[in-house]
Amino acid sequence: MKRFPLSLCFGVFSLILIAFLTSCGKTSPKPPVDERLNKGHDQPTIAQITLTPGTLKAGKVFSPEMSPEDVELDNDHQKIELDQTSGQIKYTEGNGYVRRFSVESTTKVPNRVYLIQISYKTANREVMNAQLTSDEQINRHQHFFKQILSYVDNKPDFAKYKEALSFDYAYCDRITRKQSNGSEYVDANPIGLSGFIKFVKPATRVEDKEVTMLITLGHFFNSKFISSGSKAIRPFYSTVLPGADTDINMTIHFDVITK
């Protein structure tokens, strides 16, 4: 019987073992996930926007650094609900809902501000704000409040500079979140589900007393923060959002009382 050298047998065995392990370790590459098709949250379909009047407390000023404690809120409020479950935007009618907001400018009441809050529901009417403020989503979302000055060829012409706006806005989100140890903390991450707005125009008789606003919920596929390690965000009136898609657009009308 012919015998093969031990070293040759060992070498053949090693080659067979390597081939076996290599074949077992091979996996089919996973196709890349297109986040535009799967954003990781439900589609906002019903939007409820609540406007509550308030007054800046003595010694407080309207600024991006202001807090909810700076404002004394009134008891009354106005509410608009937009429903897109049918594929078309419809206003919710009935007691407690309006189609347009009525507001006072600072020319009438110098310290007048408004708390504007946004709540979303899915097509199944399930509240979904918590989806947008989850650990995975909160740094990807930011609301933008853009003023439409006119329409040119059926396209909105936006105010591109803050000085051209009839209003000012400050993000004032205060979101309760949990740390890894289970303790809770309040996060002031600027998403725009809650914020303050004041109307600084019209200041003259010739200026339009109606303000048309397009509220956009931007979904950033990387981060809403401008640079890594920074907490700087794009201005609230930004009309161009690089690296982002739109989750929902809402056109809201304000009738401004000046005197």
ZADO-1210 file (C-alpha; in nm, 4 decimals, padded with zeros to 6 digits):
<atoms>
<atom x="00.0000" y="00.0000" z="00.0000" code="MET" pos="1"/>
<atom x="00.1439" y="00.3361" z="-00.1052" code="LYS" pos="2"/>
<atom x="00.1900" y="00.5806" z="00.1804" code="ARG" pos="3"/>
<atom x="00.2004" y="00.9600" z="00.1396" code="PHE" pos="4"/>
<atom x="00.4409" y="01.1662" z="00.3472" code="PRO" pos="5"/>
<atom x="00.2858" y="01.3104" z="00.6651" code="LEU" pos="6"/>
<atom x="00.3780" y="01.6668" z="00.5637" code="SER" pos="7"/>
<atom x="00.1915" y="01.6307" z="00.2340" code="LEU" pos="8"/>
<atom x="-00.1189" y="01.4963" z="00.4076" code="CYS" pos="9"/>
<atom x="-00.1108" y="01.7840" z="00.6543" code="PHE" pos="10"/>
<atom x="-00.0772" y="02.0366" z="00.3731" code="GLY" pos="11"/>
<atom x="-00.3721" y="01.8930" z="00.1799" code="VAL" pos="12"/>
<atom x="-00.5828" y="01.8912" z="00.4957" code="PHE" pos="13"/>
<atom x="-00.4960" y="02.2550" z="00.5640" code="SER" pos="14"/>
<atom x="-00.6029" y="02.3602" z="00.2156" code="LEU" pos="15"/>
<atom x="-00.9342" y="02.1772" z="00.2507" code="ILE" pos="16"/>
<atom x="-00.9955" y="02.3369" z="00.5932" code="LEU" pos="17"/>
<atom x="-00.9204" y="02.6864" z="00.4636" code="ILE" pos="18"/>
<atom x="-01.1523" y="02.6381" z="00.1661" code="ALA" pos="19"/>
<atom x="-01.4288" y="02.5150" z="00.3979" code="PHE" pos="20"/>
<atom x="-01.3944" y="02.8036" z="00.6391" code="LEU" pos="21"/>
<atom x="-01.3819" y="03.0558" z="00.3562" code="THR" pos="22"/>
<atom x="-01.6997" y="02.9215" z="00.1992" code="SER" pos="23"/>
<atom x="-01.8769" y="02.9258" z="00.5376" code="CYS" pos="24"/>
<atom x="-01.7716" y="03.2837" z="00.6030" code="GLY" pos="25"/>
<atom x="-01.9068" y="03.4188" z="00.2763" code="LYS" pos="26"/>
<atom x="-02.2268" y="03.6191" z="00.3030" code="THR" pos="27"/>
<atom x="-02.4240" y="03.7937" z="00.0368" code="SER" pos="28"/>
<atom x="-02.3691" y="04.1704" z="00.0614" code="PRO" pos="29"/>
<atom x="-02.6723" y="04.3545" z="00.1982" code="LYS" pos="30"/>
<atom x="-02.8233" y="04.6038" z="-00.0413" code="PRO" pos="31"/>
<atom x="-02.7792" y="04.9637" z="00.0783" code="PRO" pos="32"/>
<atom x="-03.0793" y="05.1089" z="00.2595" code="VAL" pos="33"/>
<atom x="-03.2324" y="05.4088" z="00.0845" code="ASP" pos="34"/>
<atom x="-03.3387" y="05.6253" z="00.3767" code="GLU" pos="35"/>
<atom x="-03.5659" y="05.8237" z="00.1471" code="ARG" pos="36"/>
<atom x="-03.7784" y="05.5100" z="00.1179" code="LEU" pos="37"/>
<atom x="-03.7494" y="05.4133" z="00.4838" code="ASN" pos="38"/>
<atom x="-03.6956" y="05.7140" z="00.7071" code="LYS" pos="39"/>
<atom x="-03.7329" y="05.5190" z="01.0288" code="GLY" pos="40"/>
<atom x="-04.0616" y="05.6789" z="01.1310" code="HIS" pos="41"/>
<atom x="-04.4226" y="05.6948" z="01.0167" code="ASP" pos="42"/>
<atom x="-04.5367" y="05.9608" z="00.7731" code="GLN" pos="43"/>
<atom x="-04.6882" y="06.2667" z="00.9460" code="PRO" pos="44"/>
<atom x="-05.0382" y="06.2772" z="00.8015" code="THR" pos="45"/>
<atom x="-05.2445" y="06.4864" z="01.0433" code="ILE" pos="46"/>
<atom x="-05.0949" y="06.8075" z="01.1817" code="ALA" pos="47"/>
<atom x="-05.2403" y="07.0072" z="01.4671" code="GLN" pos="48"/>
<atom x="-05.0990" y="07.3566" z="01.5189" code="ILE" pos="49"/>
<atom x="-05.1890" y="07.5371" z="01.8401" code="THR" pos="50"/>
<atom x="-05.1272" y="07.9087" z="01.8881" code="LEU" pos="51"/>
<atom x="-05.1388" y="08.0510" z="02.2418" code="THR" pos="52"/>
<atom x="-05.0945" y="08.4255" z="02.3023" code="PRO" pos="53"/>
<atom x="-04.8589" y="08.5453" z="02.5695" code="GLY" pos="54"/>
<atom x="-04.6654" y="08.8438" z="02.6988" code="THR" pos="55"/>
<atom x="-04.2937" y="08.8745" z="02.7596" code="LEU" pos="56"/>
<atom x="-04.2274" y="08.9168" z="03.1296" code="LYS" pos="57"/>
<atom x="-04.0633" y="09.2332" z="03.2569" code="ALA" pos="58"/>
<atom x="-03.6937" y="09.2438" z="03.1760" code="GLY" pos="59"/>
<atom x="-03.7143" y="08.9562" z="02.9250" code="LYS" pos="60"/>
<atom x="-03.6353" y="08.9905" z="02.5564" code="VAL" pos="61"/>
<atom x="-03.7253" y="08.7889" z="02.2495" code="PHE" pos="62"/>
<atom x="-03.4149" y="08.5991" z="02.1369" code="SER" pos="63"/>
<atom x="-03.2958" y="08.2544" z="02.0242" code="PRO" pos="64"/>
<atom x="-03.1811" y="08.1944" z="02.3844" code="GLU" pos="65"/>
<atom x="-03.5184" y="08.2688" z="02.5452" code="MET" pos="66"/>
<atom x="-03.6927" y="08.0034" z="02.7554" code="SER" pos="67"/>
<atom x="-04.0596" y="07.9169" z="02.8189" code="PRO" pos="68"/>
<atom x="-04.0288" y="08.0787" z="03.1629" code="GLU" pos="69"/>
<atom x="-03.9782" y="08.4181" z="02.9950" code="ASP" pos="70"/>
<atom x="-04.3407" y="08.4355" z="02.8805" code="VAL" pos="71"/>
<atom x="-04.6693" y="08.4720" z="03.0658" code="GLU" pos="72"/>
<atom x="-04.9234" y="08.2726" z="02.8621" code="LEU" pos="73"/>
<atom x="-05.2940" y="08.3526" z="02.8297" code="ASP" pos="74"/>
<atom x="-05.5639" y="08.0915" z="02.8862" code="ASN" pos="75"/>
<atom x="-05.7151" y="08.1020" z="02.5386" code="ASP" pos="76"/>
<atom x="-05.5708" y="07.9553" z="02.2191" code="HIS" pos="77"/>
<atom x="-05.6438" y="07.8988" z="01.8497" code="GLN" pos="78"/>
<atom x="-05.6071" y="07.5670" z="01.6735" code="LYS" pos="79"/>
<atom x="-05.5675" y="07.4584" z="01.3105" code="ILE" pos="80"/>
<atom x="-05.5750" y="07.0928" z="01.2093" code="GLU" pos="81"/>
<atom x="-05.4699" y="06.9794" z="00.8616" code="LEU" pos="82"/>
<atom x="-05.5670" y="06.6284" z="00.7547" code="ASP" pos="83"/>
<atom x="-05.4002" y="06.4587" z="00.4553" code="GLN" pos="84"/>
<atom x="-05.5375" y="06.1065" z="00.4995" code="THR" pos="85"/>
<atom x="-05.7403" y="06.1375" z="00.1770" code="SER" pos="86"/>
<atom x="-05.4360" y="06.2453" z="-00.0228" code="GLY" pos="87"/>
<atom x="-05.5553" y="06.6054" z="-00.0233" code="GLN" pos="88"/>
<atom x="-05.5089" y="06.8624" z="00.2522" code="ILE" pos="89"/>
<atom x="-05.8338" y="06.9294" z="00.4372" code="LYS" pos="90"/>
<atom x="-05.9092" y="07.1545" z="00.7314" code="TYR" pos="91"/>
<atom x="-06.0755" y="06.9975" z="01.0328" code="THR" pos="92"/>
<atom x="-06.3995" y="07.1871" z="01.0846" code="GLU" pos="93"/>
<atom x="-06.6013" y="07.2303" z="01.4003" code="GLY" pos="94"/>
<atom x="-06.5917" y="07.3879" z="01.7421" code="ASN" pos="95"/>
<atom x="-06.2392" y="07.4723" z="01.8545" code="GLY" pos="96"/>
<atom x="-06.0821" y="07.4843" z="01.5067" code="TYR" pos="97"/>
<atom x="-06.0076" y="07.7763" z="01.2755" code="VAL" pos="98"/>
<atom x="-05.8765" y="07.8054" z="00.9205" code="ARG" pos="99"/>
<atom x="-05.6660" y="08.1160" z="00.9837" code="ARG" pos="100"/>
<atom x="-05.4865" y="08.2527" z="01.2849" code="PHE" pos="101"/>
<atom x="-05.5611" y="08.6030" z="01.4103" code="SER" pos="102"/>
<atom x="-05.2635" y="08.7686" z="01.5785" code="VAL" pos="103"/>
<atom x="-05.1526" y="09.1058" z="01.7135" code="GLU" pos="104"/>
<atom x="-04.8316" y="09.2677" z="01.5962" code="SER" pos="105"/>
<atom x="-04.5799" y="09.4298" z="01.8269" code="THR" pos="106"/>
<atom x="-04.6941" y="09.7673" z="01.6891" code="THR" pos="107"/>
<atom x="-05.0215" y="09.7074" z="01.8763" code="LYS" pos="108"/>
<atom x="-04.8885" y="09.5232" z="02.1836" code="VAL" pos="109"/>
<atom x="-04.5094" y="09.5667" z="02.2119" code="PRO" pos="110"/>
<atom x="-04.4466" y="09.2578" z="02.4270" code="ASN" pos="111"/>
<atom x="-04.6922" y="09.0292" z="02.2462" code="ARG" pos="112"/>
<atom x="-04.5561" y="08.6839" z="02.1588" code="VAL" pos="113"/>
<atom x="-04.7231" y="08.3546" z="02.0724" code="TYR" pos="114"/>
<atom x="-04.6417" y="07.9991" z="02.1677" code="LEU" pos="115"/>
<atom x="-04.6745" y="07.7817" z="01.8571" code="ILE" pos="116"/>
<atom x="-04.6930" y="07.4058" z="01.9148" code="GLN" pos="117"/>
<atom x="-04.7128" y="07.1309" z="01.6529" code="ILE" pos="118"/>
<atom x="-04.8458" y="06.7812" z="01.7075" code="SER" pos="119"/>
<atom x="-04.8507" y="06.5052" z="01.4458" code="TYR" pos="120"/>
<atom x="-05.0570" y="06.1915" z="01.3974" code="LYS" pos="121"/>
<atom x="-05.0201" y="05.9001" z="01.1588" code="THR" pos="122"/>
<atom x="-05.2830" y="05.8009" z="00.9041" code="ALA" pos="123"/>
<atom x="-05.4209" y="05.5727" z="01.1791" code="ASN" pos="124"/>
<atom x="-05.4576" y="05.8792" z="01.4035" code="ARG" pos="125"/>
<atom x="-05.1821" y="05.7684" z="01.6398" code="GLU" pos="126"/>
<atom x="-04.9798" y="06.0482" z="01.8011" code="VAL" pos="127"/>
<atom x="-04.6271" y="06.0258" z="01.6621" code="MET" pos="128"/>
<atom x="-04.4246" y="06.3163" z="01.8080" code="ASN" pos="129"/>
<atom x="-04.2285" y="06.0664" z="02.0178" code="ALA" pos="130"/>
<atom x="-04.1036" y="05.9046" z="01.6963" code="GLN" pos="131"/>
<atom x="-03.9475" y="06.2338" z="01.5874" code="LEU" pos="132"/>
<atom x="-03.7798" y="06.2925" z="01.9242" code="THR" pos="133"/>
<atom x="-03.6333" y="05.9432" z="01.9650" code="SER" pos="134"/>
<atom x="-03.2562" y="05.9022" z="02.0020" code="ASP" pos="135"/>
<atom x="-03.2323" y="05.7959" z="01.6376" code="GLU" pos="136"/>
<atom x="-03.4436" y="06.0797" z="01.4936" code="GLN" pos="137"/>
<atom x="-03.4144" y="06.3946" z="01.7044" code="ILE" pos="138"/>
<atom x="-03.0890" y="06.5169" z="01.5473" code="ASN" pos="139"/>
<atom x="-03.2308" y="06.4583" z="01.1997" code="ARG" pos="140"/>
<atom x="-03.5403" y="06.6782" z="01.2287" code="HIS" pos="141"/>
<atom x="-03.5958" y="07.0525" z="01.2308" code="GLN" pos="142"/>
<atom x="-03.8968" y="07.2678" z="01.1452" code="HIS" pos="143"/>
<atom x="-03.8540" y="07.5717" z="00.9244" code="PHE" pos="144"/>
<atom x="-04.0889" y="07.8702" z="00.9185" code="PHE" pos="145"/>
<atom x="-04.0725" y="08.0434" z="00.5811" code="LYS" pos="146"/>
<atom x="-04.2677" y="08.3481" z="00.4695" code="GLN" pos="147"/>
<atom x="-04.4218" y="08.3450" z="00.1241" code="ILE" pos="148"/>
<atom x="-04.4121" y="08.6970" z="-00.0156" code="LEU" pos="149"/>
<atom x="-04.5802" y="08.6197" z="-00.3482" code="SER" pos="150"/>
<atom x="-04.6152" y="08.3561" z="-00.6179" code="TYR" pos="151"/>
<atom x="-04.4215" y="08.3680" z="-00.9441" code="VAL" pos="152"/>
<atom x="-04.5334" y="08.1220" z="-01.2136" code="ASP" pos="153"/>
<atom x="-04.7278" y="07.9352" z="-00.9428" code="ASN" pos="154"/>
<atom x="-04.4091" y="07.8957" z="-00.7364" code="LYS" pos="155"/>
<atom x="-04.3687" y="08.0601" z="-00.3948" code="PRO" pos="156"/>
<atom x="-04.1269" y="08.3499" z="-00.3652" code="ASP" pos="157"/>
<atom x="-03.9828" y="08.3293" z="-00.0126" code="PHE" pos="158"/>
<atom x="-03.8308" y="08.5963" z="00.2077" code="ALA" pos="159"/>
<atom x="-03.4631" y="08.5044" z="00.1947" code="LYS" pos="160"/>
<atom x="-03.3329" y="08.7379" z="00.4655" code="TYR" pos="161"/>
<atom x="-03.4464" y="08.7849" z="00.8221" code="LYS" pos="162"/>
<atom x="-03.4924" y="09.1586" z="00.7677" code="GLU" pos="163"/>
<atom x="-03.7568" y="09.0834" z="00.5045" code="ALA" pos="164"/>
<atom x="-03.9672" y="08.8711" z="00.7392" code="LEU" pos="165"/>
<atom x="-04.2853" y="08.9924" z="00.9059" code="SER" pos="166"/>
<atom x="-04.2128" y="08.7747" z="01.2099" code="PHE" pos="167"/>
<atom x="-03.9386" y="08.6399" z="01.4303" code="ASP" pos="168"/>
<atom x="-03.9191" y="08.2882" z="01.5722" code="TYR" pos="169"/>
<atom x="-03.7324" y="08.1179" z="01.8570" code="ALA" pos="170"/>
<atom x="-03.7061" y="07.7414" z="01.9096" code="TYR" pos="171"/>
<atom x="-03.8122" y="07.6557" z="02.2648" code="CYS" pos="172"/>
<atom x="-03.8378" y="07.2770" z="02.2680" code="ASP" pos="173"/>
<atom x="-03.8072" y="07.1138" z="02.6080" code="ARG" pos="174"/>
<atom x="-03.8117" y="06.7378" z="02.5553" code="ILE" pos="175"/>
<atom x="-03.7982" y="06.4888" z="02.8410" code="THR" pos="176"/>
<atom x="-03.5528" y="06.2117" z="02.7579" code="ARG" pos="177"/>
<atom x="-03.3826" y="05.9240" z="02.9363" code="LYS" pos="178"/>
<atom x="-03.0148" y="05.8622" z="02.9947" code="GLN" pos="179"/>
<atom x="-02.8514" y="05.5176" z="02.9785" code="SER" pos="180"/>
<atom x="-02.8935" y="05.4770" z="03.3557" code="ASN" pos="181"/>
<atom x="-03.2681" y="05.5385" z="03.3285" code="GLY" pos="182"/>
<atom x="-03.2702" y="05.8872" z="03.4794" code="SER" pos="183"/>
<atom x="-03.4592" y="06.1608" z="03.2960" code="GLU" pos="184"/>
<atom x="-03.3363" y="06.4968" z="03.1761" code="TYR" pos="185"/>
<atom x="-03.4795" y="06.7863" z="02.9733" code="VAL" pos="186"/>
<atom x="-03.3305" y="06.8347" z="02.6275" code="ASP" pos="187"/>
<atom x="-03.3563" y="07.1776" z="02.4596" code="ALA" pos="188"/>
<atom x="-03.2810" y="07.0258" z="02.1183" code="ASN" pos="189"/>
<atom x="-03.4212" y="07.2698" z="01.8573" code="PRO" pos="190"/>
<atom x="-03.6689" y="07.0684" z="01.6540" code="ILE" pos="191"/>
<atom x="-03.9544" y="07.3219" z="01.6375" code="GLY" pos="192"/>
<atom x="-04.2387" y="07.1236" z="01.7890" code="LEU" pos="193"/>
<atom x="-04.2599" y="07.4101" z="02.0368" code="SER" pos="194"/>
<atom x="-04.1416" y="07.7661" z="01.9908" code="GLY" pos="195"/>
<atom x="-04.2291" y="08.1338" z="02.0210" code="PHE" pos="196"/>
<atom x="-04.3216" y="08.3698" z="01.7408" code="ILE" pos="197"/>
<atom x="-04.3801" y="08.7440" z="01.7306" code="LYS" pos="198"/>
<atom x="-04.5095" y="08.9567" z="01.4445" code="PHE" pos="199"/>
<atom x="-04.3009" y="09.2685" z="01.3874" code="VAL" pos="200"/>
<atom x="-04.4777" y="09.3784" z="01.0702" code="LYS" pos="201"/>
<atom x="-04.6801" y="09.5376" z="00.9289" code="PRO" pos="202"/>
<atom x="-04.5369" y="09.8541" z="01.0793" code="ALA" pos="203"/>
<atom x="-04.6876" y="10.0888" z="00.8171" code="THR" pos="204"/>
<atom x="-05.0253" y="10.1155" z="00.6495" code="ARG" pos="205"/>
<atom x="-04.8920" y="10.0138" z="00.3082" code="VAL" pos="206"/>
<atom x="-04.7605" y="09.6770" z="00.4307" code="GLU" pos="207"/>
<atom x="-04.9763" y="09.3706" z="00.3879" code="ASP" pos="208"/>
<atom x="-05.1710" y="09.2718" z="00.6984" code="LYS" pos="209"/>
<atom x="-05.1744" y="08.9060" z="00.5978" code="GLU" pos="210"/>
<atom x="-04.8780" y="08.6757" z="00.6522" code="VAL" pos="211"/>
<atom x="-04.8557" y="08.3483" z="00.4604" code="THR" pos="212"/>
<atom x="-04.6188" y="08.0972" z="00.6146" code="MET" pos="213"/>
<atom x="-04.4939" y="07.7642" z="00.4871" code="LEU" pos="214"/>
<atom x="-04.3974" y="07.5353" z="00.7752" code="ILE" pos="215"/>
<atom x="-04.1633" y="07.2587" z="00.6619" code="THR" pos="216"/>
<atom x="-04.0518" y="06.9591" z="00.8663" code="LEU" pos="217"/>
<atom x="-03.7063" y="06.8789" z="00.7323" code="GLY" pos="218"/>
<atom x="-03.5609" y="06.5276" z="00.7611" code="HIS" pos="219"/>
<atom x="-03.1799" y="06.5346" z="00.7403" code="PHE" pos="220"/>
<atom x="-03.0143" y="06.2124" z="00.6300" code="PHE" pos="221"/>
<atom x="-02.7038" y="06.2813" z="00.8355" code="ASN" pos="222"/>
<atom x="-02.7556" y="06.5542" z="01.0928" code="SER" pos="223"/>
<atom x="-02.9341" y="06.8882" z="01.1110" code="LYS" pos="224"/>
<atom x="-02.6321" y="07.0377" z="01.2850" code="PHE" pos="225"/>
<atom x="-02.4138" y="07.2284" z="01.0422" code="ILE" pos="226"/>
<atom x="-02.0844" y="07.0633" z="01.1374" code="SER" pos="227"/>
<atom x="-01.9657" y="06.7648" z="01.3392" code="SER" pos="228"/>
<atom x="-01.9427" y="06.8385" z="01.7101" code="GLY" pos="229"/>
<atom x="-02.1357" y="07.1629" z="01.6678" code="SER" pos="230"/>
<atom x="-02.4851" y="07.2494" z="01.7903" code="LYS" pos="231"/>
<atom x="-02.5269" y="07.5239" z="01.5300" code="ALA" pos="232"/>
<atom x="-02.8368" y="07.4826" z="01.3128" code="ILE" pos="233"/>
<atom x="-02.9679" y="07.6493" z="01.0007" code="ARG" pos="234"/>
<atom x="-03.1815" y="07.9627" z="01.0483" code="PRO" pos="235"/>
<atom x="-03.5519" y="07.9004" z="01.1016" code="PHE" pos="236"/>
<atom x="-03.6369" y="08.0782" z="00.7735" code="TYR" pos="237"/>
<atom x="-03.3993" y="07.8690" z="00.5563" code="SER" pos="238"/>
<atom x="-03.5436" y="07.7900" z="00.2157" code="THR" pos="239"/>
<atom x="-03.2665" y="07.5556" z="00.0971" code="VAL" pos="240"/>
<atom x="-03.1961" y="07.2412" z="00.2994" code="LEU" pos="241"/>
<atom x="-02.8954" y="07.0495" z="00.1623" code="PRO" pos="242"/>
<atom x="-02.8853" y="06.6846" z="00.2623" code="GLY" pos="243"/>
<atom x="-03.2500" y="06.6826" z="00.3658" code="ALA" pos="244"/>
<atom x="-03.5907" y="06.5700" z="00.2482" code="ASP" pos="245"/>
<atom x="-03.9306" y="06.7100" z="00.3431" code="THR" pos="246"/>
<atom x="-04.1537" y="06.5093" z="00.5733" code="ASP" pos="247"/>
<atom x="-04.4463" y="06.7516" z="00.5473" code="ILE" pos="248"/>
<atom x="-04.5294" y="07.1031" z="00.4241" code="ASN" pos="249"/>
<atom x="-04.8084" y="07.3151" z="00.5749" code="MET" pos="250"/>
<atom x="-04.9274" y="07.6526" z="00.4496" code="THR" pos="251"/>
<atom x="-05.0682" y="07.8666" z="00.7329" code="ILE" pos="252"/>
<atom x="-05.2323" y="08.2093" z="00.7068" code="HIS" pos="253"/>
<atom x="-05.2132" y="08.4818" z="00.9734" code="PHE" pos="254"/>
<atom x="-05.4318" y="08.7899" z="00.9870" code="ASP" pos="255"/>
<atom x="-05.2272" y="09.0556" z="01.1658" code="VAL" pos="256"/>
<atom x="-05.3957" y="09.3223" z="01.3791" code="ILE" pos="257"/>
<atom x="-05.1868" y="09.6369" z="01.4027" code="THR" pos="258"/>
<atom x="-05.4061" y="09.8718" z="01.6077" code="LYS" pos="259"/>
</atoms>
